[in-house]
């Protein structure tokens, strides 16, 4: 599943924090904003905030 920028924003994640997070993990924030990012890339970081975002995006897809 592709996690979208809108998912992160809906969860309350701010762009400043997201940019820093993407930089820390060597991921392209601008590409994420345009195209989203596969959930596996988020989960591969092992970061709890990434796992929370993936779970939230999955729930949005199931309930929306």
N, C-alpha and C positions, 0 to 999 in steps of 0.2 A: 504494500500500500504506500502511496505517496503522501507524505505529511506536508501540508501547505503552510505558508506564512500566516494565512488567516487562522489556522488552527492555533498557532503559537500566540497570536494576538488575542484570540478569543479566550485563551487560557490565562491571559494577563501578562505574558512575557513582553518586555519592552524591547524596542529595536536596539538600544544601546547595549543592553545585556546580551541580546542575541548576537550582535556583531562580535562582542568580546568572546562569547562562547564559541562561535564558529572559528574565529582566529585561533583560539587555544587548541582547537581540535583539527586545525588544518583544513577546514571546510570552507566552501565559497558561499558567503552570505548572499551576495547579489544573485547568484544562480538560484539559491533557495527561494529568494523572493519572487523570481520569475517563474521557476519551474517546480518548486517543491523539492523534497529529498526523500528517497526511499527510507522507510522505517528501519530497515536493517542497518543503514549507515548511522542512524541515531543510536540504535541499540548497541552497535559495535563500540561506541565510545565508553560504555559502561557507566555513564553518568546518570544519576538518579533523576535529574531534571529532564533529560532526554527520554528516559523510560516513561516518566509522567506524561510528557507531551505525546508520545506514541500511544499510550493508553487512552488519553483524552481524544486524540484523532480517531482512534478505532471506535470509541463510544459515539462520537459525533456521526460517523458513517452509519453506525447501526441504528441510531435514533433519529437520523435526520433525513 
